[in-house]
């Protein structure tokens, strides 16, 4: 799970002015809808995960890096058993670490915490997630083994919590041409026109793009692609009072839906 919020925005009742501004995520209000819950296995020294698209991850849990195919954000991965309840994972793309985290299963085996660091953008984003087990534990296997459902976002660093949008309108003859800018707390930024063309995503992994299509006066559609592959979409709506932004983020790689609630930042 990456947690960096973009990019397919649908705003049925939103004006340009309502979207423009800085928005801050409220972690305690975050909810999840898992289309396929993570299925993890750590048995006889072999780690497996099979729920995401691309080839299944299947490798020795000995701390060494092994190749992983058909993943846009990493091509090598290492899994290390820390002890009887903890497992550490690190992902790399070339020589660059793109993500690392540690799973800790509770003593009763019913819950699991993931402490993570996402390094895809210019500034690391850290946080913690809590999972609950679906079904029963597998006898004889590491307690990580099983099907897990995300229950809540425990913590998210300031670098991953803020988004700033600006929508500007200009006219050329009878044509309306909207421009946009996007800036995130982790250093990602993009700017361009709402013409459905792909614009470079700066401060991020090379090959990231953002396209924006202004469909109606209050409706935008945005797509985030990685090396021309659509990887994330997001639907967003501002509350009637203009102070709350609800973002529905869909990770197309692992079919995870995260619904964030953001408050509009007001100047003192």
C-alpha positions as CSV (number, residue, x, y, z in Angstrom):
1,X,0.0,0.0,0.0
2,X,1.5,3.3,-1.1
3,X,-0.7,6.1,0.3
4,X,0.0,9.1,-1.9
5,X,-3.3,10.1,-3.3
6,X,-3.9,10.5,-7.0
7,X,-5.5,10.5,-9.4
8,X,-9.0,10.3,-10.8
9,X,-11.2,13.1,-9.4
10,X,-15.0,13.3,-9.8
11,X,-16.5,16.4,-8.3
12,X,-20.3,16.5,-9.0
13,X,-21.1,19.7,-7.0
14,X,-17.7,21.4,-6.8
15,X,-16.6,24.7,-8.2
16,X,-13.0,25.5,-9.1
17,X,-12.7,27.7,-6.0
18,X,-13.8,24.9,-3.7
19,X,-11.0,22.5,-5.0
20,X,-8.3,25.2,-4.9
21,X,-6.5,25.2,-1.6
22,X,-4.5,23.0,0.8
23,X,-6.2,19.9,2.3
24,X,-5.0,17.8,5.2
25,X,-5.8,14.1,5.8
26,X,-7.4,13.1,9.1
27,X,-6.0,9.6,9.6
28,X,-8.5,8.6,12.3
29,X,-11.4,9.0,9.7
30,X,-9.8,6.8,7.0
31,X,-11.8,3.7,6.0
32,X,-11.0,0.8,3.7
33,X,-12.8,-1.4,1.2
34,X,-10.7,-4.4,0.2
35,X,-11.8,-6.1,-3.0
36,X,-9.3,-8.8,-2.3
37,X,-7.8,-9.1,1.2
38,X,-4.0,-9.6,1.4
39,X,-3.1,-13.3,1.4
40,X,0.3,-13.9,3.0
41,X,2.2,-17.1,3.6
42,X,5.4,-17.7,5.5
43,X,6.0,-21.5,5.8
44,X,9.2,-23.5,5.8
45,X,11.2,-20.4,5.1
46,X,9.3,-19.4,2.0
47,X,7.3,-16.1,1.7
48,X,4.4,-15.9,-0.7
49,X,1.8,-13.2,-1.6
50,X,-0.7,-13.9,-4.4
51,X,-3.5,-11.3,-4.2
52,X,-2.0,-8.5,-6.3
53,X,-1.8,-8.3,-10.1
54,X,1.4,-9.4,-11.8
55,X,3.4,-12.5,-11.0
56,X,2.9,-13.9,-7.5
57,X,5.7,-13.0,-5.0
58,X,7.4,-16.2,-4.0
59,X,10.9,-16.2,-2.4
60,X,13.0,-17.4,0.4
61,X,12.6,-15.3,3.6
62,X,16.4,-15.2,4.2
63,X,17.0,-11.4,3.9
64,X,18.4,-11.6,0.4
65,X,17.1,-9.7,-2.6
66,X,15.2,-11.7,-5.3
67,X,13.8,-10.5,-8.6
68,X,10.1,-9.7,-8.9
69,X,8.4,-9.4,-12.3
70,X,5.5,-7.2,-13.6
71,X,5.5,-4.7,-10.7
72,X,5.9,-1.0,-11.7
73,X,7.3,0.2,-8.4
74,X,9.9,-2.5,-7.6
75,X,11.9,-5.2,-9.4
76,X,13.6,-6.8,-6.4
77,X,12.4,-7.6,-2.9
78,X,13.9,-9.0,0.3
79,X,12.0,-10.7,3.2
80,X,13.6,-11.3,6.6
81,X,12.1,-13.1,9.6
82,X,12.9,-11.0,12.6
83,X,11.4,-13.3,15.2
84,X,8.4,-15.5,15.8
85,X,5.9,-12.5,15.4
86,X,7.8,-10.0,13.2
87,X,8.8,-9.9,9.5
88,X,10.7,-7.2,7.6
89,X,10.3,-6.4,3.9
90,X,12.2,-4.1,1.6
91,X,11.5,-3.3,-2.1
92,X,13.9,-1.9,-4.7
93,X,13.8,-0.6,-8.2
94,X,17.3,-0.9,-9.5
95,X,19.5,0.4,-6.6
96,X,16.8,2.6,-5.2
97,X,14.7,1.5,-2.2
98,X,11.1,2.4,-3.0
99,X,9.3,0.9,0.0
100,X,10.1,-0.9,3.3
101,X,8.1,-2.1,6.2
102,X,7.7,-4.4,9.1
103,X,4.8,-6.6,10.0
104,X,4.1,-7.5,13.7
105,X,1.5,-10.1,14.6
106,X,-0.2,-9.6,18.0
107,X,0.4,-12.2,20.7
108,X,-3.1,-13.6,20.2
109,X,-2.6,-13.9,16.4
110,X,-5.8,-12.0,15.6
111,X,-4.3,-8.6,14.7
112,X,-1.3,-7.4,12.8
113,X,0.4,-4.0,12.5
114,X,2.4,-2.7,9.5
115,X,4.9,0.0,10.1
116,X,5.9,1.4,6.6
117,X,8.1,3.9,4.8
118,X,7.2,4.8,1.2
119,X,10.2,6.3,-0.7
120,X,8.7,6.8,-4.1
121,X,8.5,10.5,-3.8
122,X,11.2,13.1,-2.9
123,X,10.3,13.0,0.8
124,X,9.7,9.7,2.6
125,X,6.1,9.0,3.9
126,X,5.9,6.9,7.0
127,X,2.9,5.5,8.8
128,X,1.2,2.5,10.4
129,X,-1.7,0.3,9.5
130,X,-3.7,-2.2,11.6
131,X,-5.0,-5.5,10.1
132,X,-7.4,-8.1,11.5
133,X,-7.2,-11.8,10.6
134,X,-9.9,-13.4,8.5
135,X,-10.4,-17.1,9.4
136,X,-8.0,-19.1,11.6
137,X,-4.2,-19.2,11.8
138,X,-2.4,-22.0,10.0
139,X,-0.9,-24.5,12.4
140,X,2.9,-24.8,12.2
141,X,3.4,-21.8,10.0
142,X,4.6,-18.3,11.0
143,X,1.7,-16.3,12.4
144,X,2.0,-13.9,9.5
145,X,0.4,-16.6,7.3
146,X,-3.2,-16.0,6.6
147,X,-5.8,-13.6,5.0
148,X,-5.8,-10.1,6.5
149,X,-8.2,-7.2,6.3
150,X,-7.1,-3.6,6.8
151,X,-9.0,-2.1,9.7
152,X,-7.5,1.4,10.3
153,X,-4.8,3.9,9.5
154,X,-3.1,4.4,12.9
155,X,-0.6,7.0,11.9
156,X,0.6,9.0,8.8
157,X,3.5,11.4,8.7
158,X,3.0,15.1,7.8
159,X,4.8,14.5,4.5
160,X,2.0,12.2,3.4
161,X,-0.9,14.2,4.8
162,X,-1.3,17.4,2.7
163,X,-2.4,18.1,-0.8
164,X,-2.6,21.5,-2.5
165,X,-4.7,22.1,-5.7
166,X,-5.1,25.1,-7.9
167,X,-7.5,25.3,-10.8
168,X,-7.2,28.4,-13.0
169,X,-9.4,29.4,-16.0
170,X,-8.4,31.3,-19.1
171,X,-10.2,32.0,-22.3
172,X,-9.0,32.0,-25.9
173,X,-11.8,33.3,-28.1
174,X,-14.9,31.2,-27.2
175,X,-12.8,28.3,-25.8
176,X,-12.2,27.8,-22.1
177,X,-8.8,26.4,-21.1
178,X,-8.3,25.4,-17.5
179,X,-4.9,25.0,-16.0
180,X,-4.0,23.0,-12.9
181,X,-1.2,22.7,-10.4
182,X,-0.8,20.0,-7.8
183,X,1.6,19.9,-4.9
184,X,1.9,17.3,-2.2
185,X,3.7,17.3,1.2
186,X,6.1,14.6,0.0
187,X,7.4,16.8,-2.8
188,X,5.4,15.5,-5.7
189,X,4.1,18.2,-8.1
190,X,2.5,18.5,-11.5
191,X,1.1,21.3,-13.7
192,X,-0.6,21.4,-17.0
193,X,-3.9,21.8,-18.7
194,X,-7.2,19.9,-18.3
195,X,-6.9,18.4,-21.7
196,X,-6.5,14.7,-20.8
197,X,-2.9,14.7,-21.8
198,X,-0.2,13.2,-19.6
199,X,2.0,15.6,-17.8
200,X,5.2,14.7,-15.9
201,X,4.9,14.0,-12.2
202,X,7.9,15.8,-10.6
203,X,9.6,14.8,-7.4
204,X,8.6,11.2,-7.9
205,X,9.8,8.0,-9.4
206,X,10.8,8.5,-13.1
207,X,8.0,7.6,-15.5
208,X,5.1,9.0,-13.4
209,X,2.5,11.1,-15.2
210,X,-0.7,12.9,-14.4
211,X,-3.5,13.6,-16.8
212,X,-6.5,15.9,-16.1
213,X,-9.7,16.0,-18.2
214,X,-12.2,18.8,-17.3
215,X,-15.4,17.1,-18.3
216,X,-18.0,19.6,-17.0
217,X,-17.9,22.9,-15.1
218,X,-17.6,21.0,-11.8
219,X,-16.2,17.7,-12.9
220,X,-12.6,16.6,-13.4
221,X,-11.1,13.3,-14.2
222,X,-7.4,12.6,-13.4
223,X,-5.3,9.5,-13.9
224,X,-1.9,8.6,-12.5
225,X,0.2,6.4,-14.7
226,X,3.5,4.8,-14.2
227,X,5.4,4.1,-17.5
228,X,2.1,4.5,-19.4
229,X,0.3,2.0,-17.1
230,X,-2.7,3.3,-15.2
231,X,-2.0,2.4,-11.5
232,X,-4.3,4.6,-9.4
233,X,-7.6,6.5,-9.7
234,X,-9.3,8.6,-7.1
235,X,-12.8,10.1,-6.7
236,X,-13.2,13.3,-4.7
237,X,-16.1,15.5,-3.4
238,X,-16.1,18.7,-1.4
239,X,-18.7,19.1,1.4
240,X,-21.5,21.6,1.0
241,X,-19.7,24.0,3.4
242,X,-16.5,23.7,1.4
243,X,-14.4,22.6,4.4
244,X,-14.2,18.8,3.9
245,X,-12.8,16.8,1.0
246,X,-13.6,13.1,0.7
247,X,-11.2,11.2,-1.5
248,X,-11.8,7.6,-2.7
249,X,-8.5,6.2,-3.8
250,X,-8.4,2.9,-5.8
251,X,-5.1,1.1,-6.1
252,X,-5.6,-0.9,-9.4
253,X,-2.6,-3.1,-8.7
254,X,-3.9,-4.8,-5.6
255,X,-7.6,-3.7,-5.8
256,X,-7.5,-1.7,-2.6
257,X,-9.9,1.1,-2.0
258,X,-9.0,3.7,0.6
259,X,-11.4,6.5,1.6
260,X,-9.7,9.6,3.1
261,X,-11.3,12.6,4.8
262,X,-9.4,15.8,4.4
263,X,-10.0,19.2,6.1
264,X,-9.3,22.4,4.3
265,X,-6.4,24.3,5.8
266,X,-7.3,27.9,6.8
267,X,-4.8,30.7,7.1
268,X,-4.4,32.2,10.6
